[in-house]
């Protein structure tokens, strides 16, 4: 007859269960932003998600903390936790970094994908079909898988984690592009060009195609109306002007 589990085993099980619950909450919040059910600037409370998801407040609090670090949420004094809203300049800064890192992911992943291209080629065929059928939801899902394939195949955990965080920050804006702009299907041209370059072992061409693809995505997002973005920060008052006014006084 087996005895009771050692105390350290019970602790490990509790910690594993807690991590799993936090991940479930974080995934639910991310999906709600991704499909537009939560919008930038919307305030989130621990009580609401505790009752809605049937989890502890500590799990919701930790999920909030994690998604704030990932850039999906923001925490402000006296206002609490909200879905993060980017300004136009922040979008440009983000895409500048994303373009460089997505290109690096292509460079690192290409040797592997060139040797075993079947997954990429099949994914491209599915993208072509979704674009031809005008299936926006399917195209969006496949586009995410396309980018994830490169960053995961690159086998650089820091690169993968950083690109994931950058993508999280853009979820809602990408959702609005899918709703407002049908020309998003035109981006499949760069997918196809990139796939062809991988098959041909053309690293420079593949990097250029990815950079073009990221720039196209930036332009689509920047084409959205102003009310989709946070207001730019107010310009800081010049200390020199302040000193001049004091001197005149």
C-alpha positions as CSV (number, residue, x, y, z in Angstrom):
1,X,0.0,0.0,0.0
2,X,1.6,3.3,-1.1
3,X,2.1,6.0,1.5
4,X,1.3,9.7,1.2
5,X,3.1,11.8,-1.4
6,X,6.2,13.6,-0.1
7,X,5.6,17.2,0.7
8,X,8.0,18.5,-2.0
9,X,6.0,16.4,-4.6
10,X,2.8,18.1,-3.6
11,X,4.4,21.5,-3.8
12,X,5.7,20.7,-7.3
13,X,2.2,19.6,-8.4
14,X,0.6,22.8,-6.9
15,X,3.2,25.0,-8.7
16,X,2.7,23.2,-12.0
17,X,-1.1,23.6,-11.7
18,X,-0.7,27.3,-10.8
19,X,1.5,27.9,-13.9
20,X,-1.0,26.1,-16.0
21,X,-3.8,28.3,-14.7
22,X,-1.9,31.5,-15.3
23,X,-1.1,30.4,-18.9
24,X,-4.8,29.6,-19.4
25,X,-5.8,33.1,-18.3
26,X,-3.0,34.7,-20.3
27,X,-4.1,32.8,-23.4
28,X,-7.8,33.8,-22.9
29,X,-6.8,37.5,-22.6
30,X,-4.6,37.3,-25.6
31,X,-7.3,35.7,-27.7
32,X,-9.8,38.3,-26.7
33,X,-7.5,41.1,-27.8
34,X,-6.6,39.2,-31.0
35,X,-10.3,38.9,-32.1
36,X,-11.3,42.4,-31.0
37,X,-13.4,41.5,-27.9
38,X,-11.0,43.6,-25.8
39,X,-10.0,47.0,-27.2
40,X,-7.0,49.3,-26.5
41,X,-7.7,51.5,-23.5
42,X,-10.2,49.1,-22.1
43,X,-9.8,48.7,-18.3
44,X,-9.4,45.2,-16.9
45,X,-10.2,44.2,-13.4
46,X,-9.1,41.1,-11.4
47,X,-12.6,40.5,-10.1
48,X,-14.2,40.4,-13.5
49,X,-11.8,37.8,-14.9
50,X,-11.7,35.8,-11.6
51,X,-15.5,35.2,-11.9
52,X,-15.6,34.9,-15.7
53,X,-12.8,32.3,-15.9
54,X,-13.4,30.6,-12.5
55,X,-9.8,31.0,-11.3
56,X,-8.0,32.7,-8.4
57,X,-7.2,36.4,-8.2
58,X,-3.6,35.5,-7.9
59,X,-3.7,33.7,-11.2
60,X,-5.4,36.6,-12.9
61,X,-2.9,39.1,-11.3
62,X,0.1,37.0,-12.5
63,X,-1.4,36.8,-16.0
64,X,-1.8,40.6,-16.0
65,X,1.8,41.0,-14.9
66,X,3.0,38.6,-17.6
67,X,1.1,40.2,-20.4
68,X,2.1,43.7,-19.3
69,X,5.8,42.6,-19.6
70,X,4.9,41.1,-23.0
71,X,3.5,44.5,-24.2
72,X,-0.1,43.4,-24.6
73,X,-1.3,45.2,-21.5
74,X,-0.2,48.3,-19.7
75,X,-0.5,49.3,-16.0
76,X,-1.0,53.0,-15.1
77,X,-1.1,54.6,-11.6
78,X,-4.7,55.3,-10.5
79,X,-6.1,53.7,-13.6
80,X,-5.1,50.0,-13.2
81,X,-4.5,47.5,-16.0
82,X,-5.6,48.2,-19.5
83,X,-5.2,46.9,-23.0
84,X,-2.2,48.8,-24.4
85,X,-2.8,51.4,-27.1
86,X,0.1,52.4,-29.3
87,X,0.8,55.8,-30.9
88,X,1.7,56.0,-34.5
89,X,5.3,56.7,-33.7
90,X,5.4,53.7,-31.4
91,X,4.1,51.6,-34.2
92,X,6.9,52.8,-36.5
93,X,9.5,52.1,-33.8
94,X,8.1,48.7,-33.2
95,X,8.2,47.8,-36.9
96,X,11.7,49.1,-37.3
97,X,12.9,46.6,-34.7
98,X,10.6,43.8,-35.9
99,X,11.9,44.1,-39.5
100,X,15.5,43.6,-38.3
101,X,14.5,40.6,-36.1
102,X,12.2,38.9,-38.6
103,X,15.1,39.2,-41.2
104,X,17.5,37.7,-38.7
105,X,15.0,34.8,-38.1
106,X,14.9,34.2,-41.9
107,X,18.7,34.1,-42.1
108,X,19.0,31.6,-39.2
109,X,16.1,29.4,-40.3
110,X,16.7,29.3,-44.1
111,X,19.4,26.5,-44.0
112,X,17.1,24.2,-42.2
113,X,14.0,25.0,-44.1
114,X,15.9,24.7,-47.4
115,X,16.9,21.2,-46.5
116,X,13.4,20.2,-45.4
117,X,11.0,22.6,-47.2
118,X,7.8,20.5,-47.1
119,X,6.2,22.2,-44.1
120,X,6.8,25.7,-45.6
121,X,5.7,24.7,-49.1
122,X,2.5,23.2,-47.7
123,X,1.8,26.3,-45.5
124,X,2.3,28.5,-48.6
125,X,-0.2,26.4,-50.6
126,X,-2.8,26.9,-47.8
127,X,-2.1,30.6,-47.8
128,X,-2.7,30.8,-51.5
129,X,-6.0,28.9,-51.1
130,X,-7.1,31.2,-48.3
131,X,-6.3,34.3,-50.3
132,X,-8.1,33.0,-53.4
133,X,-11.2,32.2,-51.4
134,X,-11.1,35.5,-49.5
135,X,-11.1,33.6,-46.2
136,X,-9.7,36.4,-43.9
137,X,-9.8,34.4,-40.6
138,X,-8.0,31.4,-42.2
139,X,-5.5,33.7,-43.9
140,X,-4.8,35.5,-40.6
141,X,-4.2,32.2,-38.8
142,X,-1.9,30.9,-41.5
143,X,0.0,34.2,-41.6
144,X,0.8,33.8,-37.9
145,X,1.9,30.3,-38.4
146,X,4.1,31.4,-41.3
147,X,6.0,33.9,-39.2
148,X,6.1,31.5,-36.2
149,X,7.7,28.8,-38.4
150,X,10.7,31.0,-39.2
151,X,11.3,32.3,-35.6
152,X,10.9,28.8,-34.1
153,X,13.1,27.1,-36.8
154,X,15.8,29.8,-36.1
155,X,16.3,28.0,-32.8
156,X,17.2,31.1,-30.8
157,X,14.9,31.4,-27.7
158,X,15.7,35.0,-27.1
159,X,14.8,35.9,-30.7
160,X,11.6,33.9,-30.6
161,X,10.6,35.5,-27.3
162,X,11.3,39.0,-28.4
163,X,9.4,38.6,-31.7
164,X,6.5,37.1,-29.8
165,X,6.3,40.1,-27.5
166,X,6.4,42.5,-30.5
167,X,3.6,40.6,-32.2
168,X,1.5,40.7,-29.0
169,X,1.7,44.5,-29.0
170,X,0.1,44.6,-32.5
171,X,-2.7,42.1,-32.1
172,X,-5.6,44.6,-31.9
173,X,-4.3,46.8,-34.7
174,X,-3.8,43.7,-36.9
175,X,-7.3,42.7,-36.1
176,X,-8.6,46.1,-37.3
177,X,-6.6,45.8,-40.5
178,X,-8.3,42.5,-41.2
179,X,-11.7,44.1,-40.6
180,X,-11.1,47.4,-42.5
181,X,-8.7,46.5,-45.3
182,X,-9.3,43.7,-47.8
183,X,-6.0,44.4,-49.6
184,X,-4.3,42.5,-46.8
185,X,-4.4,39.5,-49.1
186,X,-1.9,41.3,-51.3
187,X,0.7,40.6,-48.7
188,X,0.6,36.9,-49.8
189,X,2.8,38.0,-52.7
190,X,5.7,38.4,-50.3
191,X,4.9,35.1,-48.6
192,X,5.2,33.4,-52.0
193,X,8.4,35.2,-52.9
194,X,10.0,34.3,-49.5
195,X,9.0,30.7,-49.9
196,X,10.5,30.5,-53.4
197,X,13.7,32.0,-52.1
198,X,14.0,29.5,-49.3
199,X,13.5,26.6,-51.8
200,X,16.1,28.2,-54.1
201,X,18.5,28.7,-51.1
202,X,18.6,32.4,-51.8
203,X,19.3,34.0,-48.4
204,X,19.6,37.6,-49.6
205,X,16.3,37.3,-51.6
206,X,14.5,35.8,-48.7
207,X,15.7,38.5,-46.3
208,X,14.6,41.2,-48.7
209,X,11.2,39.5,-49.1
210,X,10.6,39.4,-45.4
211,X,11.7,43.0,-44.9
212,X,9.3,44.0,-47.7
213,X,6.5,42.0,-46.1
214,X,7.1,43.7,-42.7
215,X,7.1,47.1,-44.3
216,X,3.9,46.3,-46.1
217,X,2.3,45.4,-42.8
218,X,3.4,48.6,-41.2
219,X,1.9,50.6,-44.0
220,X,-1.4,48.8,-43.7
221,X,-1.6,49.5,-40.0
222,X,-0.6,53.2,-40.4
223,X,-3.5,53.5,-43.0
224,X,-6.0,53.0,-40.1
225,X,-7.9,56.0,-38.8
226,X,-6.4,58.2,-36.0
227,X,-8.8,57.0,-33.4
228,X,-7.2,53.5,-33.5
229,X,-4.0,55.0,-32.0
230,X,-2.9,56.7,-28.8
231,X,-2.4,60.4,-28.9
232,X,1.3,61.4,-29.3
233,X,2.9,62.5,-26.0
234,X,2.9,66.3,-25.4
235,X,6.2,67.9,-26.2
236,X,8.4,68.5,-23.2
237,X,8.8,72.2,-22.3
238,X,12.3,73.5,-23.0
239,X,14.4,74.2,-19.9
240,X,16.2,76.8,-21.9
241,X,13.0,78.7,-22.6
242,X,12.0,78.4,-18.9
243,X,15.4,79.8,-17.8
244,X,15.0,82.7,-20.3
245,X,11.6,83.6,-18.9
246,X,13.0,83.5,-15.4
247,X,15.9,85.8,-16.4
248,X,13.5,88.3,-17.9
249,X,11.4,88.3,-14.8
